[in-house]
Amino acid sequence: MQGMSPKELQYLWKCNDTIVKLNVERLKYMDLRRSLTPAILSYDGIQYRYMAPGVMETSHLNYIREHLRIISGFYGLLRPFDGVTPYRLEMQAKLPVDGCWDLYQFLGNRLAWQLASETDTVLNLASKEYNKAVSPYLPKTVRLVTCIFGEMKNGTVIEKGTKCKMARGQMVRWLAENNVTNPNELKSFDHLGYRFSDSMSEGNRTVLLWVQSRKNRVL
């Protein structure tokens, strides 16, 4: 990326002139060894705001240290307290790397096999773009449990981007606060209007539906 022009980077990043200028400066002076910030405190997207790691108790931080992993287009697979530098690079960016046409091909099965070396159960709270870098490559010895935060519309579960991001962050916080280690406990999640739906869930697909009122609901 340091060898690309600002115009090429804007096409890659798909952002406005102000963001391009900021990130071109970041690239120019990027240092991957010094002045780093813990990954969990570096991201400010909606899901991280609802996770609110900056106000977590020590026991909750210890939980995410052990259980949470973050997929990054720039770094690959991060532990919460790995040091990172500011960057801009989405996983789905069309960036040729080392003879590969994009990041998915470049990373291949590496993220999945790293996870498989650490656990036999993965709870998927990633967006589809980031999940694509892991789930197709997980060995069959690893159970993949996917959480779906949705609403019913004409008999179909519909996911809405912003509300899903909010719920994913809140879910991580809830997992840490309750020291959850068994996927069956996900049925108890009860935040932001989402409730477990037994009728829509099956196997390793855990569906939580948004309901306006706790009264008169059928899940």
Residue pairs with C-beta under 8 A, 6 or more apart in sequence:
1 9
1 12
1 27
1 89
1 95
2 27
2 28
2 30
4 12
6 20
6 21
6 24
9 20
9 23
9 24
9 27
10 17
10 20
12 93
12 94
12 95
13 19
13 20
13 23
13 88
13 89
13 90
13 93
15 23
15 88
19 88
23 87
23 88
26 85
26 86
26 87
26 88
27 87
30 85
30 87
31 85
32 85
35 85
36 83
36 84
36 85
37 83
37 84
37 85
38 80
38 81
38 82
38 83
38 84
39 70
39 72
39 75
39 78
39 79
39 80
39 81
39 82
39 83
39 84
40 48
40 53
40 64
40 68
40 70
40 80
40 81
41 53
41 54
42 84
42 86
43 70
45 165
46 162
46 165
46 166
46 169
47 165
47 166
47 168
47 169
47 172
48 169
49 169
50 165
50 166
50 167
50 168
50 169
50 170
50 173
51 169
51 170
51 172
51 173
52 169
52 173
53 61
53 64
53 80
56 64
56 173
56 176
59 176
59 179
60 173
60 176
60 177
61 80
61 176
63 175
63 176
63 179
64 80
64 172
64 176
65 79
65 80
65 81
67 175
67 176
67 181
68 79
68 80
68 172
69 77
69 78
69 79
69 115
69 118
70 77
70 78
70 79
70 80
71 77
71 78
71 91
71 111
71 126
71 130
71 133
71 134
72 78
72 84
72 89
72 91
73 89
73 90
73 91
73 92
73 93
73 103
74 84
74 87
74 89
75 82
75 84
76 107
76 110
76 111
77 110
77 111
77 114
77 115
78 84
89 95
89 103
90 129
91 103
91 104
91 129
91 130
91 132
91 133
92 102
92 103
92 104
92 129
93 102
93 103
94 101
94 102
95 102
95 103
96 102
97 103
97 106
98 106
100 106
103 133
104 132
104 133
107 133
108 137
109 137
111 133
111 134
111 137
112 134
112 135
112 136
112 137
112 138
112 139
112 142
113 137
113 139
115 122
115 134
115 138
115 142
116 138
116 139
116 141
116 142
119 142
120 141
120 142
120 143
121 142
121 143
121 145
121 183
122 134
122 138
122 142
122 143
122 144
122 145
123 145
123 147
123 175
123 183
123 186
124 131
124 134
124 135
124 144
124 145
124 146
124 147
125 147
125 168
125 171
125 172
126 134
127 164
127 165
131 146
135 144
138 144
143 183
143 204
144 204
145 183
145 186
145 204
145 206
146 204
146 205
146 206
147 168
147 171
147 186
147 206
147 208
148 157
148 159
148 205
148 206
148 207
148 208
149 159
149 163
149 164
149 167
149 168
149 194
149 208
149 210
150 157
150 158
150 159
150 160
150 164
150 207
150 208
150 209
150 210
151 157
151 158
151 160
151 209
151 210
152 158
152 209
157 200
157 207
157 209
163 192
163 210
166 192
167 191
167 192
167 194
167 208
170 191
170 192
171 189
171 191
174 180
174 189
174 191
178 185
178 188
180 186
183 206
186 196
186 206
186 208
187 196
187 198
187 206
188 196
189 195
189 196
189 208
192 210
193 210
193 211
193 212
194 208
194 209
194 210
194 211
195 208
195 209
195 211
195 217
195 219
196 206
196 207
196 208
196 219
197 207
197 208
197 209
197 219
198 219
199 219
200 207
200 209
200 219
201 207
209 219
211 217
211 219
